[in-house]
């Protein structure tokens, strides 16, 4: 720990309450700006590893607010680290922004299904939305900074830009590079709606392991496929090698064998999952030449590392044999390899105490009107209270844990995945959720289409309450950490004990770099690159790499 005790041993009575009030007042006074900032990031909607404009916006904003900012932190082009210090000897507190969007989910901030202007439905969009995640934590950060300045509180605020959460790519790198070293506490936030984790903090059940790996099949010498090729042929073997299977065949062998074997990889319980994505690596070929390279990404979520390693063994074996069958070689590249998270009850309770002081999101008349308009357009009788009751109510971490455990096997310690788990191995960390707007289902109508929640994430009246509540909760928790050495000492003691119980080391080498140069989707309508819509047609323009 830092010398927190020395800096805060003589904290005046009532300082924490006054500082919290000051931080909340700053957020109230700046909600219009925060809403505009959110909408800007929401409209940019850049996908993983390609969040150039979003990251640049954060860098510029943080410098304007007085932070020292390192661009491209950890060697990642769209990451950053920002830091601001007042006084000496205070604690070092960290929170972070995410800002990557999801390809194929373009939705306007509208009450009907329609893509954003100039784009097709296949362009990226914010689904979670990470746009609100980043602006919420920024609100808490700047509110805390203002309170520290007004009340003369010593400490350091560290803020990291974490790209590519959708492939869980950056936090393992920041951790390996030391960006979480020396931190006394971390607050991790995500907008969320999934019962019972709504307006609460995680208690015992943290997110589990996540592995993501790219397999590249490369056909180096297709001409050597034919063992008896005639060297005197008028058509050289290097050109008449269409009979060589090539990289596409290797990829399809990998794809089909892994799909067929998925049920045999692990027992069908524990909430594990496996997904795949074929990367667009320039596979168009000229004339009768075989494909030279083909790439497929596999990502899997598992409650335990043992389960994750078993899936890895099957995929590696499949790739080796698929390559051999198709006269190719295979190269692999890790995207992410994360450990399950470590909980911290001390920080979870401290944060929830602040959430109780702030209260759950409340939706005003404009938000209700937008929700009712969506319902009407879907043939649903508009409801007087269209938002789910759980969105506007709190649930304690302990009660949320009890409700969650009813759906999990007794042996299962972790559930779903997010790369905040890597942070939990470096410093005491609390993970909390504030509800994103979600509508009540109508009897007999089934689930709402996916675009509805995406649209609500961009409509200011609907998403601003999430930003306000999360920002105030973070600021209040940070003030407690800055003014209570006992709180941080207790959190540090618990962290030490839990790390002793789970001493798992990082799963990737210290010099690991994510494969940012692969053919990740890159949509830039301003440059004429990406998905564009015109004349009622959907057209695709290849990405520029």
Residue, then its C-alpha position, 0 to 999 in steps of 0.5 A: x500500500x501507499x502511505x495512505x495512513x500518513x496522509x489521512x490520519x487526521x481527517x476532519x470529521x464530516x470531510x467525507x460527507x462534504x466531499x461526496x456532496x461536492x462530487x455529486x454536485x459536480x456531476x449534477x452540474x455537468x450532466x449535460x456535458x456528460x450526456x453529450x460526451x456519451x452520445x459522441x462515443x456512442x456514435x463513433x462505435x469503433x470495434x475492438x483494436x480499431x477505436x482510434x477516434x474514441x481513444x483520441x477523444x479520451x486523451x484530449x479530454x483528460x489532458x484538458x482536465x489536467x491529467x498527464x496522459x500516456x498514449x498507446x500505453x502498453x504498446x497498444x495503439x488505442x490504449x492510454x493511461x492518465x494520472x493526476x495527483x494532489x499532495x503527497x502520500x495519498x492512496x492511488x485509486x484506479x478506474x477505467x474506460x472501455x469504448x469498443x463497439x460490436x460489428x453487425x449491430x448498428x442501431x440509431x438512437x431511435x424508437x424504431x429499428x434503423x441503422x445510424x445515418x450513412x451506415x448499414x445494419x452490419x456496421x458496428x454499434x454499442x450493444x452493452x454499451x461500453x460508451x456508457x461504461x467509459x463516460x460513467x467512470x469518467x464522471x466519477x473520476x472528474x467528480x472525485x478530482x473536483x472534490x479533492x481540489x475543493x477539500x484539499x484531499x491528497x491522493x492519485x487518480x489513475x485512469x486507463x483506457x482499455x480497448x478491445x474488451x469484446x475480445x478481452x484484449x487489453x487488461x492482461x497486457x496492462x497488467x503484465x506491463x505494470x500499469x496496475x502496480x502500486x494501486x491501492x484499490x480498483x473500481x470496475x463498472x459495467x452497465x448491466x441488465x441480467x437478473x439478479x446482477x442489477x444495481x449491485x456489486x459482485x460478492x463471491x461469484x466473480x467472472x471466470x476464465x476467458x481464452x481467445x486464440x487465432x489459428x492461421x493456416x498458411x499454404x506456402x508451397x501449393x506446387x509441391x502438392x502434386x508428387x509427380x508434377x511434370x517439370x516440362x509441362x507448358x503450364x508450370x506447377x506453381x500456376x496449375x496448383x489449383x488442385x492443392x487444397x489450400x488454406x481455405x480447406x484447412x480452415x473448413x476442416x478446422x471449423x467443421x471438426x471443432x463444431x462436430x466435437x464441441x459436445x465432446x470437449x466438456x460436459x454440458x454444464x457449468x455455463x461454458x461456451x465456445x464461439x468462432x469468427x472467420x477473419x477476413x484476411x484477404x482470401x480472394x485469389x487470382x485465376x486458379x491459385x489456391x488460397x494462401x492464408x485463412x484465419x479463424x478465431x476461437x474464444x471460450x468462457x469457462x468457470x475454471x482454468x482446467x476446463x479452459x485448458x481442456x478446450x485448448x488441447x482439443x482445438x490445438x489438436x484439430x488445427x494440427x491435423x487440419x493443416x496436415x490434411x490440406x498441405x498447410x502449416x498452422x500458426x497461432x496467436x493468443x488474443x487473451x488468456x485470463x484468470x478467474x477473478x478474486x473477490x473483495x468483500x470489504x470494497x464490495x460493501x463499501x461501494x454498495x453503501x455508496x450506491x444506497x446513498x445515491x439510489x437506483x436510476x429513475x426514468x423521467x417522462x422523456x424516457x418513459x415516452x420513448x419506451x412507450x413509443x418503442x412498445x407501440x411500434x412493436x404492436x405492444x400496448x404501451x405501459x404506464x411503467x414500461x421499464x423493468x422494476x429491477x432497473x429502478x431498484x437496488x439489491x444488496x450484494x449478498x442477496x444478489x449472490x444468493x439469487x445467482x447461486x440458485x442457477x449455478x452448480x454448487x461446485x461452480x465458483x465463477x460465472x460468465x467472463x470479462x477481463x476485469x478479472x485480471x485486475x483483481x490479481x494486482x490490487x483489491x478490486x470491486x466489480x459493480x453494475x448499474x442497470x441499463x434501461x430494459x423494458x418489461x415484457x408483454x404477456x404472450x409477445x416474447x422477448x424484445x428484438x435485440x435492437x431495442x436495448x441497443x437503441x435505448x443505450x443511445x437515447x439520452x433520457x434512457x441512458x443518462x440515469x445509468x451514467x449519473x448513478x454510476x458516476x456518483x457511486x464511484x465518486x463516493x467510493x473513491x472519497x471513502x477510500x481517500x479519507x479512510x485508511x482503515x478501509x483500504x487497510x482492511x481491503x488490502x488484508x483481504x486481498x493478501x489472504x485471497x491471493x494466498x488462496x489463489x496464487x495463480x500467475x499470469x497465463x501469458x509471458x511478460x512480453x506478450x503483445x496482442x495481435x492488433x495487426x490481424x484483420x480485425x473489422x475496421x469500419x471508417x465511413x469518413x474515409x470511405x472504408x467500411x459499411x455504407x448504405x445508399x439507395x436502399x442497398x447494403x454495400x461492403x467495402x473491404x477494410x484498409x489495414 
